Amino acid sequence: MCEGQLSWFDNEKAENTLVLQSHIKQDEITKQVANSFDYEFDGTIIEEIVVPDFPSQFQIGLIVGSSGSGKTTILHESFGTEEKIVWDSEKCIASHFKDINDASNRLGAVGLNSIPSWLKPYRVLSNGEKFRADMARRLKNNAVIDEFTSVVNREVAASCSMSIEKYIRRNNLHNIVFCSCHLDIIEYLKPDWVYNTDTHEFYNGRYLQRPEIEIKVSRCGKDAWDMFKRYHYLSGSLNKAAVCYVGTYHDIPVCFGAILPLPSGTMKHAFREHRIVVLPDYQGMGIGNKFSEMLGEAYRRAGCRYFCKTANPRMGQHRDNSPLWKTTSKNHVLRPDYIKQQDHDYHNMLHNALVHVNRDCFSHEYIGDGKQYEFSYGSKNKN
């Protein structure tokens, strides 16, 4: 929704009452149930549901309320039914999109940033990954999305809501309506309007403040890599010389980083990022980029230079656009050291795909601004 088009929140909403009537054939059980609770029942069920006059132009709308409060009925009555998503069990999920760029943008938009998962068939994905994959295919103008976040844990719900909101705003999509029984997603989804079917209240959720995400960073041993290695987009290996760090959120490990010295005849005290991994449930919240920058800032303050190279398009594009990073002469160059023998067949498939489309790699040096983070083995990452 554009600025200046929110005046309708200040007015009384026009409402219609939808009357739903159904009949059942009575038997001894229905009679006993009614008699047991002194409930007068003649086999006719009548429900009255208040349907507000929704705005015609917006970007994100949310209908929220408890089960049985009429959310889905209002959604279908006002906006239509949800599109059914069909997956080919013989194809990987990335093959269901127009091209590799479309797959990258849409899957990244829902926080599904695990490239090995892109190359798996839908049937073997976890519930959280299936939810994100379905969302990736539904995101378009006039989409209707029912039971949003109902089958995933709250970490996935928050991260996916946040990344979806960014994608919709960035691509200027419009009239996308979500329906959910969970109030905790509102601050992350930031909808232009919210209609609560329990209270019949309308309000603007776009300017709500997202909860602060605090990531604490500490040194760790190499054994911590076992928890994260399967989620790295290129390799499960870890250099023996790596210095390792773990980031925790509410005392739960959510991200891992490994740093290596960068041997050079012309540079002193130079290091490079060897591994950055965020667990799937927490992807899409910007933790990976912030964690990388936290490490870069710590090394910069210690008088060192900090370099990164990656084939991950989401992370590379972020660094291209961030004033905290400076491109090197190797940026956007297909690096031959990215085409080595990998741990699993799907890594080779990935590299073949990257070469086929001439996918370039990203190379940057962290320069920072000295104002981003405070360090004491615990640092704050604000959205």
GUTIMAR-931088 format. One record per residue (C-alpha): x, y negated, z negated; residue in one letter. Coordinates in pm, whole numbers, padded with zeros to 5 digits, always signed. Example, Ala and Ser with C-alpha at 12.3 -4.5 7.8 and 13.67 -1.06 7.14 Angstrom:
+01230+00450-00780A
+01367+00106-00714S
//
This chain:
+00000+00000+00000M
+00132-00342+00087C
+00189-00614-00170E
-00115-00838-00213G
-00367-00563-00139Q
-00428-00457-00497L
-00714-00697-00576S
-00968-00417-00565W
-00838-00296-00902F
-00980-00611-01059D
-01338-00550-00943N
-01611-00310-01045E
-01584+00000-00830K
-01880+00098-00617A
-01981+00450-00710E
-02198+00725-00566N
-02335+01021-00755T
-02293+01356-00586L
-02551+01609-00703V
-02449+01973-00669L
-02716+02236-00715Q
-02682+02614-00710S
-02900+02907-00808H
-02825+03250-00947I
-03038+03558-00990K
-03107+03609-01358Q
-03064+03943-01531D
-03049+04073-01888E
-02694+03948-01939I
-02775+03589-01839T
-03078+03591-02064K
-02879+03725-02360Q
-02606+03464-02310V
-02861+03183-02295A
-03050+03310-02601N
-02732+03361-02804S
-02641+02994-02768F
-02993+02848-02760D
-02924+02730-02406Y
-03223+02668-02184E
-03142+02823-01849F
-03371+02906-01559D
-03103+03014-01311G
-03052+02665-01165T
-02717+02488-01211I
-02707+02114-01150I
-02388+01908-01163E
-02362+01533-01115E
-02021+01407-01006I
-01934+01039-00980V
-01759+00966-00650V
-01599+00619-00638P
-01557+00406-00330D
-01189+00466-00254F
-00976+00210-00068P
-00933+00264+00304S
-00563+00176+00328Q
-00289+00293+00091F
+00020+00512+00088Q
-00018+00737-00217I
-00337+00815-00404G
-00383+01048-00700L
-00698+01208-00840I
-00624+01347-01185V
-00827+01509-01460G
-00894+01825-01655S
-01012+02150-01499S
-01381+02145-01415G
-01403+01764-01405S
-01480+01753-01031G
-01138+01663-00893K
-01140+01903-00598T
-01501+01826-00512T
-01425+01453-00500I
-01109+01518-00299L
-01293+01722-00034H
-01595+01489-00027E
-01383+01176+00022S
-01070+01289+00207F
-01123+01637+00353G
-00963+01975+00282T
-00602+02074+00241E
-00417+02205+00544E
-00337+02576+00525K
+00034+02643+00567I
+00130+02960+00755V
+00484+03097+00737W
+00643+03341+00981D
+00800+03612+00766S
+01064+03679+01033E
+01196+03321+01037K
+01383+03114+00781C
+01197+02815+00640I
+01417+02565+00829A
+01301+02714+01160S
+00946+02597+01091H
+01038+02233+01152F
+01081+02039+01476K
+01460+02034+01465D
+01749+02041+01215I
+01715+01670+01137N
+01343+01708+01069D
+01415+02008+00845A
+01688+01822+00660S
+01475+01512+00603N
+01160+01692+00494R
+01320+01958+00275L
+01543+01696+00120G
+01237+01479+00063A
+01088+01738-00172V
+01416+01806-00351G
+01484+02140-00183L
+01850+02066-00117N
+01988+02419-00140S
+02102+02489+00215I
+02125+02867+00157P
+01756+02851+00065S
+01682+02676+00394W
+01803+02989+00571L
+01585+03230+00374K
+01237+03347+00472P
+00953+03199+00270Y
+00861+03533+00112R
+01186+03560-00089V
+01180+03208-00233L
+01108+03139-00598S
+00775+02982-00695N
+00942+02644-00730G
+01108+02673-00390E
+00781+02785-00227K
+00604+02486-00377F
+00867+02248-00240R
+00869+02416+00103A
+00490+02388+00130D
+00509+02021+00033M
+00774+01958+00298A
+00540+02078+00571R
+00238+01892+00436R
+00397+01549+00415L
+00239+01343+00691K
-00020+01070+00735N
-00366+01146+00590N
-00246+01459+00410A
-00467+01611+00140V
-00276+01802-00131I
-00477+01987-00395D
-00348+02148-00718E
-00030+01943-00696F
+00243+02080-00932T
+00002+02333-01087S
+00225+02636-01021V
+00565+02496-01122V
+00738+02398-01444N
+00742+02036-01551R
+01103+01976-01446E
+01018+02074-01087V
+00698+01870-01106A
+00888+01556-01209A
+01176+01592-00963S
+00951+01678-00670C
+00713+01390-00744S
+01002+01147-00755M
+01159+01259-00428S
+00822+01273-00248I
+00743+00916-00351E
+01074+00795-00210K
+01018+00980+00119Y
+00666+00843+00169I
+00776+00483+00099R
+01088+00512+00313R
+00899+00653+00612N
+00598+00426+00566N
+00350+00715+00558L
-00007+00631+00466H
-00327+00768+00310N
-00174+01072+00137I
-00390+01193-00152V
-00276+01426-00430F
-00500+01604-00678C
-00365+01735-01010S
-00459+01823-01365C
-00122+01696-01493H
-00091+01340-01621L
+00286+01366-01667D
+00358+01324-01295I
+00208+00976-01263I
+00523+00784-01363E
+00729+00990-01115Y
+00485+00985-00821L
+00405+00613-00867K
+00075+00622-00672P
-00089+00308-00538D
-00404+00416-00716W
-00503+00672-00978V
-00856+00792-01041Y
-00909+00981-01366N
-01213+01208-01338T
-01234+01245-01718D
-01259+00873-01792T
-01380+00748-01448H
-01098+00495-01470E
-00910+00344-01176F
-00566+00195-01218Y
-00244+00120-01031N
+00039+00362-01101G
+00298+00214-00868R
+00459-00015-01120Y
+00477+00226-01410L
+00827+00269-01550Q
+00979+00612-01492R
+01121+00778-01802P
+01494+00734-01842E
+01706+01036-01751I
+02007+01071-01980E
+02286+01298-01858I
+02567+01379-02101K
+02896+01477-01941V
+03169+01686-02101S
+03468+01899-02003R
+03398+02270-01976C
+03572+02593-01889G
+03564+02762-01550K
+03328+03024-01683D
+03048+02765-01664A
+03071+02796-01284W
+02896+03134-01303D
+02568+02958-01380M
+02595+02727-01078F
+02793+02901-00804K
+02501+03065-00625R
+02348+02721-00566Y
+02645+02556-00395H
+02561+02487-00034Y
+02890+02617+00108L
+03074+02854-00117S
+03064+03035-00448G
+03440+03018-00492S
+03621+02789-00735L
+03985+02683-00713N
+04191+02802-01009K
+04344+02456-01050A
+04006+02281-01083A
+03922+02066-01384V
+03556+02133-01465C
+03273+01925-01609Y
+02914+02001-01702V
+02620+01761-01726G
+02339+01833-01973T
+01984+01698-01990Y
+01808+01747-02324H
+02102+01974-02415D
+02030+02197-02110I
+02310+02237-01850P
+02176+02097-01521V
+02481+02003-01313C
+02843+02106-01265F
+03146+01928-01120G
+03499+02038-01040A
+03793+01810-00955I
+04127+01890-00790L
+04452+01692-00753P
+04496+01553-00403L
+04857+01613-00297P
+04985+01328-00084S
+05320+01178+00006G
+05175+00828+00013T
+04927+00823-00277M
+04984+00871-00646K
+04726+00978-00902H
+04474+01082-00638A
+04202+01343-00691F
+03923+01493-00486R
+03583+01630-00566E
+03589+02007-00526H
+03236+02109-00630R
+02915+01928-00727I
+02608+02142-00797V
+02268+02060-00947V
+02037+02343-01050L
+01732+02372-00818P
+01471+02269-01076D
+01645+01933-01119Y
+01718+01851-00756Q
+01548+01549-00607G
+01593+01324-00911M
+01919+01169-00792G
+02121+01355-01054I
+02380+01491-00809G
+02478+01149-00672N
+02480+00987-01016K
+02683+01270-01165F
+02939+01240-00886S
+02963+00864-00943E
+03000+00911-01318M
+03300+01135-01257L
+03438+00895-00997G
+03408+00603-01239E
+03584+00795-01516A
+03879+00873-01287Y
+03886+00519-01150R
+03903+00376-01501R
+04192+00609-01575A
+04386+00443-01291G
+04326+00721-01038C
+04182+00730-00688R
+03883+00956-00632Y
+03791+01106-00294F
+03500+01322-00176C
+03416+01504+00142K
+03091+01687+00208T
+02879+01838+00482A
+02565+01785+00273N
+02366+01526+00472P
+02169+01393+00174R
+02478+01322-00033M
+02677+01194+00264G
+02406+00950+00372Q
+02376+00820+00017H
+02748+00743+00008R
+02737+00580+00352D
+02479+00334+00218N
+02615+00280-00133S
+02849-00010-00223P
+03014+00222-00475L
+03175+00425-00195W
+03416+00333+00084K
+03436+00539+00401T
+03768+00696+00499T
+03909+00751+00848S
+03772+01107+00835K
+03411+01003+00781N
+03163+01140+01039H
+03423+01376+01181V
+03360+01750+01214L
+03632+01881+00987R
+03794+02213+01088P
+03846+02304+00722D
+03469+02334+00690Y
+03468+02625+00933I
+03638+02892+00728K
+03534+03237+00621Q
+03261+03203+00361Q
+03125+03420+00086D
+02799+03527+00246H
+02647+03574+00588D
+02409+03283+00544Y
+02707+03048+00501H
+02837+03156+00841N
+02488+03102+00983M
+02489+02755+00836L
+02824+02665+00990H
+02719+02799+01327N
+02414+02574+01307A
+02625+02274+01209L
+02867+02327+01496V
+02584+02384+01742H
+02431+02044+01672V
+02771+01877+01626N
+02690+01797+01264R
+02958+01567+01132D
+03100+01565+00783C
+03130+01280+00538F
+03443+01148+00369S
+03453+00868+00110H
+03656+00713-00167E
+03482+00601-00483Y
+03555+00232-00549I
+03279+00155-00804G
+03200-00181-00953D
+03303-00118-01313G
+02951-00184-01441K
+02767+00140-01382Q
+02833+00358-01681Y
+02944+00360-02041E
+03153+00659-02144F
+03180+00845-02471S
+03125+01200-02344Y
+02762+01097-02292G
+02638+00869-02015S
+02305+00732-01909K
+02165+00774-01560N
+01877+00532-01501K
+01645+00589-01206N
//
